[in-house]
Amino acid sequence: MRGSIIIVLFFCSGLGFGLSGFSFNRFSDTDPSVYALYLLMFLVGISAGADKKVWKITGRNNIKILIIPAFVITGTLSGCALCSLFLTEMSLADSLAVGSGFGYYSLSSIIISKFRNETLGVIALIANISREILTLLFTPLLVRFFGRFAPILSGGATSMDTTLPVIIKYSGKDCAIPAIFNGIILTLLVPFIIGVIYEIAEWF
Amino acid sequence: MLTILAIIICGIITGYLFQSKLRFLMVVERLTGYAIYLLLFLLGLAVGGNEKIISNLADIGFNAIILSISGITGSIVLAPLINKIYFSRD
């Protein structure tokens, strides 16, 4: 939780500077933050590749544990695709990309703001923070009406850290391992899925 | 887009090769944190200076929350099925 607050504070202090008229554009014409993004993607890749747990589960034929993230991806993308029919100002690709944050708001908003524009980056930020907050608030109800696995699915990538305590409390201790794996797999897939969505969208 | 995917794949290969270099991985983790802070600060800066976003914040927030609820709903309707799959064999 502390990490989330720090991240939001960084965004908000940037917002404050921006509102008061401060801008880097005075110093340079090109956007230097693209290189920071490339560096970030490289670093995220290293963490993923060095993660022994991931190689272990994908190496063992432990398919069952991969079902939960697969359902999160299918469910979220279907929900967002349906939603884009009603939000006329959002294209299908943009709706899918925002959904593909799966709650990982820091990375997804950064990538989307670079691929598309800042407006969509802010939508991704708010949508994915909401995913975390809604899961924290509604976990007891989700467990009651949709079963013990519902908060893991709802939490998406956050099920391994920020929403894990409530998941354990209301779904039971035996849900901790599936929740952590679900979070790890989705976290790794976020940049990939957003990249693939926009790559495919370019063909049309 | 392909640039980004290629960079991630290079990172994954590097990470896989340096799996046992714990000190290196700690530095990577710390740098990841700093890069995220910097980029979100810059995103905030760009948004704050963009009048179009600030004046449409209510619409933007509405779209975001609707998308969030749709994603969650799409995911949880499949939850009862997972219960069945997980506890079918035992």
Interface residues (C-beta under 8 A of the other chain):
Chain A: I6 I7 F10 F11 C12 S13 G14 L15 G16 F17 G18 L19 S20 G21 F22 S23 F24 S33 A36 L37 Y38 L39 L40 M41 F42 L43 V44 G45 I46 S47 A48 G49 A50 D51 K52 W55 K64 I67 I68 F71 V72 T74 G75 T76 L77 S78 G79 C80 L82 C83 F86 L87 E89 M90 S95 V98 G99 F102 S106 L107 S109 I110 I111 S113 F115 E118 T119 G121 V122 I123 A124 L125 I126 A127 N128 S130 R131 L134 T135 L142 F146 G147 R148 F149 A150 L153 S154 G156 P178 P191 F192 G195 V196 Y198 E199 E202
Chain B: M1 L2 T3 I4 L5 I7 I8 I9 C10 G11 I12 I13 T14 G15 Y16 L17 F18 Q19 L25 V28 E29 L31 T32 A35 I36 Y37 L38 L39 L40 F41 L42 L43 G44 L45 A46 V47 G48 G49 N50 K52 I53 I54 N56 L57 I60 G61 N63 A64 I65 I66 L67 S68 I69 S70 G71 I72 T73 G74 S75 I76 V77 L78 A79 P80 L81 I82 N83 I85 Y86
